[in-house]
Amino acid sequence: MAEIKVAIVGAGPAGLAAAKELLGKGVKVDIYDRENFGGGVMSFGIPSFRIKMEAIAKQTQPVIDLGGNFIFGKDLKESDFLELATKYDYVYLAFGLTKVRHLGIPGDNLDGVLNALEFLRQYNFDEKLGLTTNRPKLNGTAVVVGAGNVAMDGARVAVRCGAEKTIIAYRRSREEAPCTAAEMKQAEDDGVVLKFLTNPVEVYGKDGKVCGVKCEVMELGEPDESGRRRPVGTGKFEDIACDYVISAIGQIPDMDVWNVGKIATDHGYIKAVANEGESFQTSVENIYTGGDIVKGAKTIGVAVKCGKDFAKMIITKHQL
Ligand SMILES: Cc1cc2nc3c(=O)[nH]c(=O)nc-3n(C[C@H](O)[C@H](O)[C@H](O)COP(=O)(O)OP(=O)(O)OC[C@H]3O[C@@H](n4cnc5c(N)ncnc54)[C@H](O)[C@@H]3O)c2cc1C
């Protein structure tokens, strides 16, 4: 039987899990990533006090040992995916969500407004990956907007980067926060102040630099489509003096990737046309996808399951 060749785009948990399973069955696997290391968000997003490089190596090393070929430093776009699809039997798109939603409020372009993923990345490049000596330094008060795991990590890293006070501003209540109770407790143990029912509506600036944030006091209304009670503005406002505003209001796809328009997407997320378990086929026959880019921001476990199910689909189809 002719050798099966698979190109994987994204060396995060989905891509690594797929690679490991396929390599174990003799499939030739090339893994492309725009970074110069594997692990995806586990490496450049989650800080080392939560996941150490040794734990990530447990996912990358078996791929290397089994003969997986990493091709790093390749920032690919849709045109590249389509070209890979002509050279490989299958292409697996597992390139995650690399952007953070813009705050979209007046003043959100002031000096001192930071994007949580970029901030975490800069910290991890220095502290965790040892690739720079460029650890961010904060002086004063940081307000982190959001209450998911990106917000909790962003706040805990702000503390470690010198912020004297770190406040999380979240428009719903503690019960609706997307992060776990344990993550919230860890942030509080680090001295982070959690302010609920607090919705930033404007960033104040002085001489082009953040000096505060205006927040609307919220209350909870009827449940929305997510099942959580909707935050409703009360018309009352509160000002918080601060030096930084860190946006962590949701990861989104990098729209710049989609430069052809052949692979069906919805707001930048890949649209699956068929699935076997968590193996998702795109609108291009031999291009499959998995992980956050198709499921939305989920977890490492969900991404690993996607990668395994994609491999299982190939293994079953080709009786490997
Ligand atoms: C700060 C933070 C904390 C988190 N904490 C947890 C947690 O505690 N527990 C948990 O289970 N989950 C957590 N998550 C979620 C989890 O990390 C993700 O769900 C998971 O990493 C998604 O895996 P993935 O393989 O889909 O993509 P990713 O991990 O995002 O990997 C995608 C890879 O693709 C590469 N890439 C992107 N674009 C391109 C391109 N155009 N060309 C080439 N390569 C590209 C990236 O460099 C990256 O290596 C956290 C996420 C964040 C951001």
Ligand as a Chemical Component Dictionary entry (heavy atoms), coordinates in Angstrom:
data_LIG
# 
_chem_comp.id                   LIG 
_chem_comp.type                 NON-POLYMER 
_chem_comp.pdbx_formal_charge   0 
_chem_comp.three_letter_code    LIG 
# 
loop_
_chem_comp_atom.comp_id 
_chem_comp_atom.atom_id 
_chem_comp_atom.alt_atom_id 
_chem_comp_atom.type_symbol 
_chem_comp_atom.charge 
_chem_comp_atom.model_Cartn_x 
_chem_comp_atom.model_Cartn_y 
_chem_comp_atom.model_Cartn_z 
_chem_comp_atom.pdbx_ordinal 
LIG C1  C1  C 0 -4.368 31.717 28.460 1  
LIG C2  C2  C 0 -5.080 30.408 28.230 2  
LIG C3  C3  C 0 -5.256 29.553 29.285 3  
LIG C4  C4  C 0 -5.872 28.315 29.082 4  
LIG N1  N1  N 0 -5.989 27.465 30.129 5  
LIG C5  C5  C 0 -6.475 26.231 29.922 6  
LIG C6  C6  C 0 -6.512 25.269 30.967 7  
LIG O1  O1  O 0 -6.141 25.551 32.094 8  
LIG N2  N2  N 0 -6.976 24.008 30.701 9  
LIG C7  C7  C 0 -7.414 23.663 29.461 10 
LIG O2  O2  O 0 -7.798 22.501 29.249 11 
LIG N3  N3  N 0 -7.420 24.562 28.448 12 
LIG C8  C8  C 0 -6.953 25.831 28.648 13 
LIG N4  N4  N 0 -6.946 26.736 27.625 14 
LIG C9  C9  C 0 -7.504 26.357 26.323 15 
LIG C10 C10 C 0 -6.559 25.427 25.538 16 
LIG O3  O3  O 0 -5.239 25.898 25.652 17 
LIG C11 C11 C 0 -7.009 25.384 24.090 18 
LIG O4  O4  O 0 -8.345 24.944 24.045 19 
LIG C12 C12 C 0 -6.140 24.420 23.274 20 
LIG O5  O5  O 0 -4.775 24.782 23.336 21 
LIG C13 C13 C 0 -6.588 24.422 21.805 22 
LIG O6  O6  O 0 -5.763 23.558 21.104 23 
LIG P1  P1  P 0 -5.588 23.652 19.513 24 
LIG O7  O7  O 0 -4.708 22.504 19.171 25 
LIG O8  O8  O 0 -6.903 23.771 18.875 26 
LIG O9  O9  O 0 -4.844 25.031 19.211 27 
LIG P2  P2  P 0 -3.664 25.862 19.861 28 
LIG O10 O10 O 0 -3.223 25.355 21.172 29 
LIG O11 O11 O 0 -4.121 27.277 19.764 30 
LIG O12 O12 O 0 -2.471 25.636 18.838 31 
LIG C14 C14 C 0 -2.532 26.158 17.541 32 
LIG C15 C15 C 0 -1.156 26.184 16.926 33 
LIG O13 O13 O 0 -1.278 26.649 15.579 34 
LIG C16 C16 C 0 -0.266 27.611 15.291 35 
LIG N5  N5  N 0 -0.772 28.539 14.277 36 
LIG C17 C17 C 0 -1.738 29.448 14.414 37 
LIG N6  N6  N 0 -1.978 30.062 13.259 38 
LIG C18 C18 C 0 -1.114 29.530 12.365 39 
LIG C19 C19 C 0 -0.874 29.767 10.985 40 
LIG N7  N7  N 0 -1.578 30.660 10.290 41 
LIG N8  N8  N 0 0.097  29.048 10.352 42 
LIG C20 C20 C 0 0.830  28.132 11.058 43 
LIG N9  N9  N 0 0.631  27.869 12.366 44 
LIG C21 C21 C 0 -0.335 28.556 13.003 45 
LIG C22 C22 C 0 -0.013 28.294 16.628 46 
LIG O14 O14 O 0 1.304  28.835 16.660 47 
LIG C23 C23 C 0 -0.175 27.121 17.604 48 
LIG O15 O15 O 0 1.045  26.477 17.847 49 
LIG C24 C24 C 0 -6.343 27.982 27.799 50 
LIG C25 C25 C 0 -6.206 28.877 26.737 51 
LIG C26 C26 C 0 -5.582 30.088 26.952 52 
LIG C27 C27 C 0 -5.412 31.040 25.787 53 
# 
loop_
_chem_comp_bond.comp_id 
_chem_comp_bond.atom_id_1 
_chem_comp_bond.atom_id_2 
_chem_comp_bond.value_order 
_chem_comp_bond.pdbx_ordinal 
LIG C1  C2  SING 1  
LIG C2  C3  SING 2  
LIG C2  C26 DOUB 3  
LIG C3  C4  DOUB 4  
LIG C4  N1  SING 5  
LIG C4  C24 SING 6  
LIG N1  C5  DOUB 7  
LIG C5  C6  SING 8  
LIG C5  C8  SING 9  
LIG C6  O1  DOUB 10 
LIG C6  N2  SING 11 
LIG N2  C7  SING 12 
LIG C7  O2  DOUB 13 
LIG C7  N3  SING 14 
LIG N3  C8  DOUB 15 
LIG C8  N4  SING 16 
LIG N4  C9  SING 17 
LIG N4  C24 SING 18 
LIG C9  C10 SING 19 
LIG C10 O3  SING 20 
LIG C10 C11 SING 21 
LIG C11 O4  SING 22 
LIG C11 C12 SING 23 
LIG C12 O5  SING 24 
LIG C12 C13 SING 25 
LIG C13 O6  SING 26 
LIG O6  P1  SING 27 
LIG P1  O7  DOUB 28 
LIG P1  O8  SING 29 
LIG P1  O9  SING 30 
LIG O9  P2  SING 31 
LIG P2  O10 DOUB 32 
LIG P2  O11 SING 33 
LIG P2  O12 SING 34 
LIG O12 C14 SING 35 
LIG C14 C15 SING 36 
LIG C15 O13 SING 37 
LIG C15 C23 SING 38 
LIG O13 C16 SING 39 
LIG C16 N5  SING 40 
LIG C16 C22 SING 41 
LIG N5  C17 SING 42 
LIG N5  C21 SING 43 
LIG C17 N6  DOUB 44 
LIG N6  C18 SING 45 
LIG C18 C19 SING 46 
LIG C18 C21 DOUB 47 
LIG C19 N7  SING 48 
LIG C19 N8  DOUB 49 
LIG N8  C20 SING 50 
LIG C20 N9  DOUB 51 
LIG N9  C21 SING 52 
LIG C22 O14 SING 53 
LIG C22 C23 SING 54 
LIG C23 O15 SING 55 
LIG C24 C25 DOUB 56 
LIG C25 C26 SING 57 
LIG C26 C27 SING 58 
# 
